[in-house]
Amino acid sequence: MSMFYRRGSGCVATLDAVESDVLRDVLSQVMELVADDDLDRADPVVARLFPDHYPDDREISTDLHRYTDDDLKAAKLEQAGTVVGALPRGGGTVHLDEEQAETWLRALTDARLALGMRIDVRDDTDLEAEIDEAVLADPTSPRVQQLSVYAFLTLLQASLVEALAGY
C-alpha cells in the first residue's frame, strides 16, 4: 500500500495502477455528487459535506446555505479535480508541494466522509474488525471492497498528514 513520505519541502508517494484508479473513481463520485445543481439535503452524505451550522434554526440555516453552498461546491470540485488531474494513469509517483498536499488532504477528507457515511463507518468503528468480519462472511462481497477502499483512503490521508508534519 502506498504511503506519502517527506522529500525536501514536499511530499511524495508512488501509487500503483489500482490505487490510482481507486482514487480517481472515488473522487469522481464525490465530484458527481457535489456538482448536482439541486443538492438532496435528505441524503446523509450531502448533509455531512454541506452541514447545517444552525440545525435548530431552519431559516438561518437555509439562508446560510444559499450564500455559501456555491463557493463550497466550487472548492470541493476544484480540490477533487486537482487530485484526479494529478493521478498518474497506470500508476506512478506523485510529487506534492505543501499547498498541493493541503488540497489533497481536503479532497481525501471529503472522500472519506462520503464513503464512511455510505457504508456506515463511525468514529467508534473498529475498521480492522469490520473488515475481518466482512471477509469471513463473504470475501467477495461489496462490503469487503468498500471497507478496504475506506481503509486505503484513511491510511493514505494519515501518511500525508505525517509527511506534512515531518514524521
MDAnalysis code that builds the backbone (N, CA, C; Angstrom):
import MDAnalysis as mda
import numpy as np

u = mda.Universe.empty(501, n_residues=167, atom_resindex=np.repeat(np.arange(167), 3), trajectory=True)
u.add_TopologyAttr("name", ["N", "CA", "C"] * 167)
u.add_TopologyAttr("resid", np.arange(1, 168))
u.add_TopologyAttr("resname", ["MET", "SER", "MET", "PHE", "TYR", "ARG", "ARG", "GLY", "SER", "GLY", "CYS", "VAL", "ALA", "THR", "LEU", "ASP", "ALA", "VAL", "GLU", "SER", "ASP", "VAL", "LEU", "ARG", "ASP", "VAL", "LEU", "SER", "GLN", "VAL", "MET", "GLU", "LEU", "VAL", "ALA", "ASP", "ASP", "ASP", "LEU", "ASP", "ARG", "ALA", "ASP", "PRO", "VAL", "VAL", "ALA", "ARG", "LEU", "PHE", "PRO", "ASP", "HIS", "TYR", "PRO", "ASP", "ASP", "ARG", "GLU", "ILE", "SER", "THR", "ASP", "LEU", "HIS", "ARG", "TYR", "THR", "ASP", "ASP", "ASP", "LEU", "LYS", "ALA", "ALA", "LYS", "LEU", "GLU", "GLN", "ALA", "GLY", "THR", "VAL", "VAL", "GLY", "ALA", "LEU", "PRO", "ARG", "GLY", "GLY", "GLY", "THR", "VAL", "HIS", "LEU", "ASP", "GLU", "GLU", "GLN", "ALA", "GLU", "THR", "TRP", "LEU", "ARG", "ALA", "LEU", "THR", "ASP", "ALA", "ARG", "LEU", "ALA", "LEU", "GLY", "MET", "ARG", "ILE", "ASP", "VAL", "ARG", "ASP", "ASP", "THR", "ASP", "LEU", "GLU", "ALA", "GLU", "ILE", "ASP", "GLU", "ALA", "VAL", "LEU", "ALA", "ASP", "PRO", "THR", "SER", "PRO", "ARG", "VAL", "GLN", "GLN", "LEU", "SER", "VAL", "TYR", "ALA", "PHE", "LEU", "THR", "LEU", "LEU", "GLN", "ALA", "SER", "LEU", "VAL", "GLU", "ALA", "LEU", "ALA", "GLY", "TYR"])
u.atoms.positions = np.array([
    [0.847, -1.172, 0.000],
    [0.000, 0.000, 0.000],
    [0.895, 1.238, 0.000],
    [0.557, 2.172, -0.855],
    [1.353, 3.388, -0.989],
    [1.160, 4.316, 0.189],
    [2.231, 4.962, 0.539],
    [2.217, 5.940, 1.616],
    [3.024, 7.152, 1.185],
    [2.613, 8.296, 1.695],
    [3.380, 9.514, 1.447],
    [4.560, 9.579, 2.400],
    [5.611, 10.187, 1.949],
    [6.758, 10.477, 2.796],
    [7.284, 11.845, 2.396],
    [8.046, 12.411, 3.297],
    [8.591, 13.752, 3.088],
    [9.843, 13.651, 2.226],
    [9.932, 14.524, 1.223],
    [11.146, 14.658, 0.428],
    [11.376, 16.154, 0.235],
    [12.395, 16.658, 0.907],
    [12.671, 18.093, 0.836],
    [11.515, 18.868, 1.423],
    [10.999, 19.814, 0.658],
    [9.878, 20.619, 1.138],
    [8.533, 20.059, 0.683],
    [8.548, 18.892, 0.038],
    [7.310, 18.323, -0.477],
    [7.022, 16.939, 0.065],
    [5.975, 16.359, -0.481],
    [5.538, 15.021, -0.099],
    [5.468, 14.167, -1.359],
    [5.862, 12.906, -1.230],
    [5.939, 12.013, -2.376],
    [5.283, 10.682, -2.029],
    [4.575, 10.117, -3.018],
    [4.043, 8.756, -2.897],
    [4.070, 8.124, -4.280],
    [4.278, 6.839, -4.316],
    [4.191, 6.100, -5.566],
    [2.944, 5.240, -5.496],
    [2.017, 5.508, -6.392],
    [0.751, 4.780, -6.438],
    [0.819, 3.729, -7.532],
    [0.324, 2.536, -7.243],
    [0.238, 1.564, -8.319],
    [-1.030, 1.857, -9.127],
    [-1.227, 1.127, -10.198],
    [-2.345, 1.392, -11.106],
    [-3.700, 1.257, -10.403],
    [-3.836, 0.249, -9.563],
    [-5.107, 0.034, -8.865],
    [-5.385, 1.178, -7.897],
    [-4.388, 1.577, -7.138],
    [-4.564, 2.678, -6.181],
    [-4.951, 3.964, -6.899],
    [-4.283, 4.235, -7.990],
    [-4.589, 5.430, -8.765],
    [-6.017, 5.377, -9.310],
    [-6.415, 4.220, -9.817],
    [-7.776, 4.053, -10.350],
    [-8.828, 4.176, -9.258],
    [-8.547, 3.612, -8.080],
    [-9.497, 3.691, -6.965],
    [-9.681, 5.147, -6.547],
    [-8.593, 5.876, -6.398],
    [-8.696, 7.296, -6.037],
    [-9.470, 8.070, -7.084],
    [-9.186, 7.821, -8.342],
    [-9.878, 8.509, -9.428],
    [-11.378, 8.222, -9.366],
    [-11.731, 6.963, -9.159],
    [-13.132, 6.568, -9.110],
    [-13.859, 7.203, -7.927],
    [-13.270, 7.094, -6.744],
    [-13.919, 7.635, -5.542],
    [-14.078, 9.153, -5.650],
    [-13.025, 9.840, -6.075],
    [-13.110, 11.305, -6.164],
    [-14.038, 11.742, -7.286],
    [-14.123, 10.978, -8.346],
    [-15.079, 11.289, -9.420],
    [-16.510, 11.160, -8.914],
    [-16.750, 10.159, -8.064],
    [-18.089, 10.009, -7.479],
    [-18.420, 11.177, -6.556],
    [-17.447, 11.625, -5.779],
    [-17.661, 12.794, -4.923],
    [-17.969, 14.012, -5.786],
    [-17.212, 14.185, -6.861],
    [-17.435, 15.332, -7.750],
    [-18.836, 15.279, -8.357],
    [-19.273, 14.096, -8.755],
    [-20.609, 13.943, -9.331],
    [-21.685, 14.327, -8.319],
    [-21.515, 13.865, -7.088],
    [-22.478, 14.183, -6.033],
    [-22.506, 15.683, -5.750],
    [-21.331, 16.279, -5.620],
    [-21.225, 17.695, -5.257],
    [-21.687, 18.605, -6.392],
    [-21.490, 18.168, -7.627],
    [-21.822, 19.010, -8.780],
    [-23.319, 19.113, -9.031],
    [-24.106, 18.274, -8.393],
    [-25.552, 18.288, -8.593],
    [-26.104, 19.680, -8.278],
    [-26.847, 20.239, -9.215],
    [-27.400, 21.587, -9.026],
    [-28.419, 21.648, -7.899],
    [-29.074, 20.542, -7.654],
    [-30.098, 20.503, -6.612],
    [-29.674, 19.487, -5.560],
    [-28.880, 19.930, -4.589],
    [-28.386, 19.029, -3.556],
    [-29.546, 18.461, -2.751],
    [-29.526, 17.166, -2.557],
    [-30.551, 16.473, -1.784],
    [-30.175, 16.530, -0.309],
    [-30.726, 17.472, 0.399],
    [-30.395, 17.675, 1.818],
    [-30.812, 16.489, 2.689],
    [-31.684, 15.627, 2.179],
    [-32.079, 14.436, 2.937],
    [-31.016, 13.339, 2.842],
    [-30.120, 13.444, 1.867],
    [-29.038, 12.475, 1.709],
    [-28.021, 12.721, 2.819],
    [-27.731, 11.711, 3.659],
    [-26.792, 11.920, 4.764],
    [-25.394, 12.317, 4.313],
    [-24.982, 11.902, 3.123],
    [-23.664, 12.294, 2.618],
    [-23.652, 13.785, 2.302],
    [-24.691, 14.262, 1.641],
    [-24.797, 15.696, 1.341],
    [-24.852, 16.486, 2.647],
    [-25.623, 15.994, 3.595],
    [-25.729, 16.671, 4.890],
    [-24.369, 16.745, 5.587],
    [-23.542, 15.727, 5.421],
    [-22.217, 15.718, 6.054],
    [-21.244, 16.639, 5.331],
    [-21.328, 16.673, 3.997],
    [-20.427, 17.524, 3.213],
    [-20.838, 18.991, 3.229],
    [-22.136, 19.247, 3.429],
    [-22.674, 20.611, 3.487],
    [-23.504, 20.742, 4.761],
    [-22.843, 20.755, 5.911],
    [-23.573, 20.693, 7.178],
    [-24.373, 21.964, 7.473],
    [-25.422, 21.750, 8.244],
    [-26.203, 22.873, 8.763],
    [-25.470, 23.414, 9.988],
    [-25.094, 24.663, 9.928],
    [-24.398, 25.254, 11.064],
    [-25.371, 25.724, 12.134],
    [-26.640, 25.840, 11.768],
    [-27.691, 26.223, 12.707],
    [-28.843, 25.229, 12.592],
    [-28.639, 23.991, 13.018],
    [-29.672, 22.967, 12.829],
    [-30.975, 23.261, 13.570],
    [-30.920, 24.093, 14.579],
    [-32.135, 24.422, 15.325],
    [-32.898, 25.594, 14.736],
    [-32.313, 26.250, 13.739],
    [-32.978, 27.386, 13.097],
    [-32.946, 27.172, 11.585],
    [-34.001, 26.563, 11.077],
    [-34.090, 26.192, 9.662],
    [-33.944, 27.410, 8.745],
    [-34.526, 28.532, 9.113],
    [-34.482, 29.727, 8.267],
    [-33.056, 30.258, 8.111],
    [-32.354, 30.392, 9.213],
    [-30.969, 30.882, 9.164],
    [-30.088, 29.883, 8.414],
    [-30.302, 28.601, 8.690],
    [-29.512, 27.567, 8.026],
    [-29.734, 27.598, 6.513],
    [-30.976, 27.735, 6.087],
    [-31.297, 27.814, 4.652],
    [-30.657, 29.042, 4.028],
    [-30.737, 30.172, 4.699],
    [-30.099, 31.392, 4.183],
    [-28.593, 31.223, 4.054],
    [-27.975, 30.646, 5.069],
    [-26.531, 30.443, 5.033],
    [-26.143, 29.531, 3.862],
    [-26.900, 28.466, 3.667],
    [-26.621, 27.579, 2.527],
    [-26.753, 28.332, 1.202],
    [-27.735, 29.172, 1.111],
    [-27.948, 29.929, -0.127],
    [-26.729, 30.803, -0.450],
    [-26.087, 31.335, 0.571],
    [-24.950, 32.232, 0.359],
    [-23.599, 31.516, 0.287],
    [-23.523, 30.322, 0.847],
    [-22.210, 29.657, 0.917],
    [-22.059, 28.402, 0.069],
    [-23.155, 27.761, -0.286],
    [-23.062, 26.466, -0.970],
    [-22.331, 26.534, -2.307],
    [-22.564, 27.575, -3.089],
    [-21.898, 27.657, -4.393],
    [-20.385, 27.719, -4.238],
    [-19.907, 28.518, -3.296],
    [-18.462, 28.602, -3.069],
    [-17.912, 27.286, -2.521],
    [-18.644, 26.657, -1.608],
    [-18.211, 25.388, -1.045],
    [-18.194, 24.296, -2.114],
    [-19.219, 24.270, -2.962],
    [-19.245, 23.319, -4.077],
    [-18.043, 23.524, -4.987],
    [-17.807, 24.774, -5.348],
    [-16.686, 25.075, -6.250],
    [-15.359, 24.639, -5.643],
    [-15.176, 24.881, -4.354],
    [-13.930, 24.486, -3.686],
    [-13.785, 22.969, -3.666],
    [-14.867, 22.265, -3.330],
    [-14.810, 20.810, -3.278],
    [-14.546, 20.224, -4.667],
    [-15.173, 20.784, -5.679],
    [-14.949, 20.313, -7.053],
    [-13.518, 20.586, -7.505],
    [-13.010, 21.754, -7.176],
    [-11.637, 22.101, -7.552],
    [-10.633, 21.188, -6.856],
    [-10.848, 20.938, -5.576],
    [-9.925, 20.089, -4.820],
    [-9.918, 18.664, -5.372],
    [-11.095, 18.087, -5.548],
    [-11.161, 16.723, -6.081],
    [-10.606, 16.676, -7.500],
    [-10.920, 17.694, -8.295],
    [-10.410, 17.748, -9.665],
    [-8.900, 17.867, -9.718],
    [-8.335, 18.597, -8.788],
    [-6.879, 18.734, -8.710],
    [-6.227, 17.380, -8.435],
    [-6.796, 16.632, -7.514],
    [-6.246, 15.313, -7.193],
    [-6.403, 14.378, -8.392],
    [-7.597, 14.340, -8.965],
    [-7.829, 13.470, -10.128],
    [-6.862, 13.826, -11.258],
    [-6.657, 15.101, -11.480],
    [-5.755, 15.543, -12.536],
    [-4.299, 15.182, -12.285],
    [-3.927, 15.023, -11.030],
    [-2.539, 14.706, -10.680],
    [-2.274, 13.206, -10.607],
    [-3.334, 12.402, -10.650],
    [-3.153, 10.955, -10.520],
    [-2.512, 10.382, -11.779],
    [-1.438, 9.627, -11.592],
    [-0.773, 9.035, -12.749],
    [-1.584, 7.879, -13.324],
    [-1.859, 7.946, -14.596],
    [-2.569, 6.838, -15.264],
    [-1.650, 5.632, -15.301],
    [-2.162, 4.512, -14.866],
    [-1.352, 3.310, -14.845],
    [-0.394, 3.246, -13.667],
    [-0.511, 4.180, -12.750],
    [0.368, 4.223, -11.586],
    [1.586, 5.083, -11.838],
    [2.227, 5.478, -10.761],
    [3.415, 6.308, -10.855],
    [3.601, 7.130, -9.599],
    [4.574, 8.020, -9.662],
    [4.931, 8.827, -8.499],
    [4.207, 10.166, -8.525],
    [3.733, 10.558, -7.345],
    [3.068, 11.835, -7.149],
    [3.980, 12.696, -6.283],
    [4.289, 13.899, -6.763],
    [5.096, 14.871, -6.012],
    [4.196, 16.048, -5.675],
    [4.083, 16.369, -4.396],
    [3.213, 17.452, -3.955],
    [4.009, 18.483, -3.167],
    [3.784, 19.765, -3.499],
    [4.314, 20.792, -2.613],
    [3.310, 20.925, -1.459],
    [3.599, 21.784, -0.502],
    [2.732, 21.862, 0.680],
    [1.313, 22.308, 0.338],
    [1.173, 23.236, -0.579],
    [-0.169, 23.701, -0.970],
    [-0.953, 22.571, -1.640],
    [-0.308, 21.844, -2.523],
    [-0.967, 20.711, -3.175],
    [-1.329, 19.635, -2.153],
    [-0.438, 19.408, -1.197],
    [-0.712, 18.414, -0.167],
    [-1.943, 18.803, 0.652],
    [-2.088, 20.084, 0.962],
    [-3.273, 20.553, 1.693],
    [-4.538, 20.322, 0.864],
    [-4.458, 20.552, -0.432],
    [-5.590, 20.298, -1.327],
    [-5.946, 18.821, -1.310],
    [-4.932, 17.962, -1.389],
    [-5.166, 16.523, -1.328],
    [-5.825, 16.141, -0.008],
    [-5.379, 16.719, 1.093],
    [-5.975, 16.390, 2.394],
    [-7.464, 16.724, 2.422],
    [-7.818, 17.900, 1.906],
    [-9.236, 18.282, 1.894],
    [-10.056, 17.346, 1.005],
    [-9.515, 16.985, -0.153],
    [-10.225, 16.077, -1.059],
    [-10.356, 14.679, -0.441],
    [-9.291, 14.197, 0.192],
    [-9.360, 12.890, 0.845],
    [-10.346, 12.898, 2.012],
    [-10.420, 14.009, 2.721],
    [-11.394, 14.134, 3.807],
    [-12.808, 14.012, 3.262],
    [-13.103, 14.729, 2.185],
    [-14.438, 14.637, 1.575],
    [-14.731, 13.214, 1.122],
    [-13.755, 12.558, 0.497],
    [-13.960, 11.193, 0.016],
    [-14.224, 10.239, 1.182],
    [-13.445, 10.382, 2.250],
    [-13.638, 9.521, 3.420],
    [-14.986, 9.780, 4.094],
    [-15.361, 11.058, 4.197],
    [-16.664, 11.379, 4.795],
    [-17.793, 10.766, 3.980],
    [-17.732, 10.938, 2.661],
    [-18.789, 10.427, 1.793],
    [-18.871, 8.902, 1.867],
    [-17.743, 8.239, 1.692],
    [-17.753, 6.778, 1.726],
    [-18.112, 6.264, 3.114],
    [-17.557, 6.874, 4.142],
    [-17.863, 6.463, 5.505],
    [-19.349, 6.543, 5.820],
    [-19.995, 7.604, 5.345],
    [-21.439, 7.736, 5.553],
    [-22.199, 6.643, 4.793],
    [-21.793, 6.375, 3.581],
    [-22.474, 5.376, 2.745],
    [-22.366, 3.971, 3.335],
    [-21.224, 3.656, 3.936],
    [-21.022, 2.290, 4.439],
    [-21.141, 2.207, 5.958],
    [-21.594, 3.284, 6.563],
    [-21.869, 3.337, 8.000],
    [-20.630, 3.086, 8.857],
    [-19.549, 3.782, 8.536],
    [-18.352, 3.762, 9.376],
    [-18.444, 4.975, 10.287],
    [-18.328, 4.733, 11.569],
    [-18.433, 5.795, 12.577],
    [-17.092, 5.973, 13.281],
    [-17.004, 6.991, 14.100],
    [-15.770, 7.245, 14.854],
    [-15.357, 6.044, 15.706],
    [-16.340, 5.326, 16.236],
    [-16.030, 4.209, 17.125],
    [-15.951, 2.861, 16.397],
    [-16.019, 2.877, 15.068],
    [-15.937, 1.633, 14.302],
    [-14.511, 1.081, 14.354],
    [-14.395, -0.178, 14.680],
    [-13.117, -0.880, 14.631],
    [-12.988, -1.398, 13.203],
    [-12.299, -0.639, 12.370],
    [-12.241, -0.924, 10.944],
    [-11.629, -2.296, 10.656],
    [-10.579, -2.623, 11.369],
    [-9.940, -3.926, 11.156],
    [-10.904, -5.067, 11.479],
    [-11.632, -4.943, 12.577],
    [-12.609, -5.968, 12.954],
    [-13.743, -6.035, 11.931],
    [-14.185, -4.878, 11.436],
    [-15.245, -4.843, 10.419],
    [-14.797, -5.557, 9.140],
    [-13.562, -5.300, 8.739],
    [-13.041, -5.949, 7.532],
    [-12.943, -7.450, 7.755],
    [-12.407, -7.861, 8.902],
    [-12.289, -9.290, 9.207],
    [-13.658, -9.968, 9.184],
    [-14.634, -9.334, 9.803],
    [-15.990, -9.891, 9.850],
    [-16.590, -9.998, 8.453],
    [-16.392, -8.962, 7.638],
    [-16.923, -8.974, 6.274],
    [-16.244, -10.046, 5.422],
    [-14.953, -10.221, 5.587],
    [-14.220, -11.241, 4.843],
    [-14.706, -12.635, 5.245],
    [-14.912, -12.862, 6.538],
    [-15.408, -14.162, 6.997],
    [-16.801, -14.459, 6.450],
    [-17.636, -13.430, 6.373],
    [-19.000, -13.621, 5.872],
    [-19.003, -13.910, 4.366],
    [-18.226, -13.144, 3.599],
    [-18.148, -13.336, 2.144],
    [-16.987, -12.504, 1.618],
    [-15.857, -13.140, 1.360],
    [-14.666, -12.394, 0.952],
    [-14.817, -11.648, -0.381],
    [-15.838, -11.969, -1.155],
    [-16.031, -11.293, -2.448],
    [-17.154, -10.254, -2.394],
    [-17.642, -9.971, -1.200],
    [-18.782, -9.059, -1.066],
    [-18.394, -7.608, -1.347],
    [-19.349, -6.800, -1.779],
    [-19.093, -5.372, -1.953],
    [-18.645, -4.709, -0.651],
    [-19.120, -5.215, 0.481],
    [-18.752, -4.644, 1.791],
    [-17.248, -4.740, 2.021],
    [-16.649, -5.865, 1.662],
    [-15.201, -6.026, 1.816],
    [-14.479, -4.985, 0.973],
    [-14.925, -4.819, -0.256],
    [-14.289, -3.836, -1.143],
    [-14.461, -2.422, -0.598],
    [-15.655, -2.077, -0.166],
    [-15.910, -0.731, 0.354],
    [-15.074, -0.437, 1.590],
    [-15.026, -1.387, 2.509],
    [-14.232, -1.193, 3.722],
    [-12.744, -1.101, 3.388],
    [-12.303, -1.880, 2.428],
    [-10.894, -1.839, 2.009],
    [-10.543, -0.498, 1.385],
    [-11.434, 0.040, 0.574],
    [-11.198, 1.360, -0.019],
    [-11.164, 2.415, 1.074],
    [-12.086, 2.327, 2.027],
    [-12.094, 3.280, 3.138],
    [-10.782, 3.198, 3.932],
    [-10.316, 1.981, 4.184],
    [-9.053, 1.805, 4.916],
    [-7.894, 2.395, 4.122],
    [-7.885, 2.192, 2.820],
    [-6.841, 2.757, 1.960],
    [-6.849, 4.284, 2.036],
    [-8.027, 4.889, 1.904],
    [-8.130, 6.349, 1.983],
    [-7.641, 6.853, 3.342],
    [-7.987, 6.142, 4.396],
    [-7.593, 6.523, 5.748],
    [-6.077, 6.479, 5.912],
    [-5.464, 5.396, 5.473],
    [-4.018, 5.254, 5.594],
    [-3.273, 6.262, 4.721],
    [-3.780, 6.488, 3.517],
    [-3.142, 7.457, 2.628],
    [-3.208, 8.860, 3.228],
    [-4.377, 9.216, 3.752],
    [-4.531, 10.529, 4.375],
    [-3.636, 10.667, 5.603],
    [-3.599, 9.644, 6.439],
    [-2.744, 9.698, 7.645],
    [-1.280, 9.818, 7.265],
    [-0.853, 9.120, 6.220],
    [0.547, 9.213, 5.813],
    [0.869, 10.596, 5.267],
    [-0.092, 11.222, 4.605],
    [0.118, 12.577, 4.101],
    [0.209, 13.581, 5.234],
    [-0.625, 13.416, 6.244],
    [-0.555, 14.281, 7.430],
    [0.809, 14.139, 8.096],
    [1.272, 12.903, 8.254],
    [2.569, 12.671, 8.885],
    [3.716, 13.229, 8.032],
    [3.625, 13.071, 6.725],
    [4.656, 13.605, 5.848],
    [4.702, 15.127, 5.944],
    [3.540, 15.763, 5.982],
    [3.498, 17.224, 6.122],
    [4.091, 17.676, 7.449],
    [3.851, 16.879, 8.482],
    [4.363, 17.228, 9.815],
    [5.847, 16.889, 9.958],
    [6.409, 16.208, 8.968],
    [7.818, 15.873, 9.003],
    [8.162, 14.607, 9.748],
    [7.175, 13.744, 9.977],
    [7.434, 12.471, 10.685],
    [7.965, 11.426, 9.744],
])
